[in-house]
Amino acid sequence: MNLKKLISGVTALALCFSLAACGGTPSSDSSESSAPAAQATATPEDTASAEQASPETSGTPLRIAGLKGPTTMGLCNLINDTKDSGEYEFTMYGSADEFVSELVKGNLDAAAVPANLAATLYQRTEGQVQVACINTLGVLYVVENGDTIQSVADLKGKTIWTTGKGTTPEYVLRYVLTQNGLDPDTDVDIQWASESTEALGHLQKGDASIAMLPQPFVTTALSQVEGLRVALDMNTEWEAVAGSKLVTGVLVARTDAIERDPAAFQAFLDGYAASVDTANTDLEGTAALCEEDGIVPKAALAQKALPECNIVFETGDEMKTDLVNYFQVLYDADPSSVGGAMPDDGFYYGVAASEDAAA
C-alpha cells in the first residue's frame, strides 16, 4: 500500500465529510483550527507505512482526536474527569482533514468522526480501524421564517438553502424528499451554499425563508433571525421513511490500539458512556466544559443546543443495525460515500460476525 497516496485520498474525503456533517461550528473566534483539551497531542512526521504503524507499549495514554461540535460534546465530561490521570490525550480539531493522516499513520489511536468517513477509513486502511460506538444521531433541521411547512410534503414548490452538496446532507435531503413522493430535481429548488453561514445570510437578508441547517448552528440562527422556527426535524423524518436512526457521528479506533490493551479500551468506553449520560442530564455543567475545551465557542450556546444535538452512546448490535441501514442508503446513492463498498462485519467492534460472513 502506498501510504502517501492513501493519506492524500482519505484526507481529501475527510474534509468533505467533516464539513458536511457539522456544517461548520458557529464561532466568534474561528481563527483557531484546533485547541488542545487536557494534554496536547504531538504530531511528529511519521514515515512508517500504515501496515507498520502501531501503538506504543502498554501504559502509554490513549491518543484521541475530537471534532469541534456535536460529535465531541458527549466526551467533554470524560476529558475533564481524567485530565490529570495520564490515561488519555485529547486534542480538538476544527475538521477531520486536520488529523485523519495521523490516525492512518498510527500517531492517534481513536477519533470522533462523521459516520461515513469511518466507513471510508475502514476500506482505505484495509480494516485497520473499527467503529466502537455511535456518538451522535441526526443534527439536521429544516428551519423556516414563516409557518407554511408542517410536513415534508409542504416543501413542494419551495426553495431550500443548505450545505453539503455531494455529501451526507444532500443524500439525507434527497432520500427524505423521494420517500415522501417529491422529486428533488423538479418538485423543490435546492440552493447549495458553501457553508452554513452563507445559508444563514440569505435568511437574515430575507431573500430566503427555508433552510436545512445542522446543530448547534440552528440554535445560533434561531437567535439571530426574528420569526425563524424549526419546521422539520430531519432525524424524525428519516426514521419515518428509513425505519432506522439517522447517524451523524461515531468513534473509531485503530485495531492495534484496541488489541494492545483490550481492558483499558473497554474502560475508556465505559467512561465515555458515563460522560454521555452526564452530557444529557447536566446541561449547564457540560456546556461550561464545552466552552472550556474549545468544543463550542460559548457555554450559553452549548446549553441551548445540547438537548437538540442527539448525543448518544450506541454500541454492539444496535450500533451495527443503525449503521448498516444508514450506509445502505448512502451506498445506493453513491458508493464512494462509504469508501466504495459496504463495510463487512470486521468493521463493528464488539459485534459477533454474522453466520453468512462466518460461512
Beta strands, then each sheet from edge to edge (+ up, - down):
strand 1: 34-37
strand 2: 62-67
strand 3: 88-93
strand 4: 110-114
strand 5: 129-137
strand 6: 140-145
strand 7: 159-163
strand 8: 189-193
strand 9: 210-214
strand 10: 228-233
strand 11: 247-254
strand 12: 311-314
sheet 1: 1+ 3- 2- 4- 11+ 5- 12+
sheet 2: 9+ 6- 10+
sheet 3: 7+ 8+
end
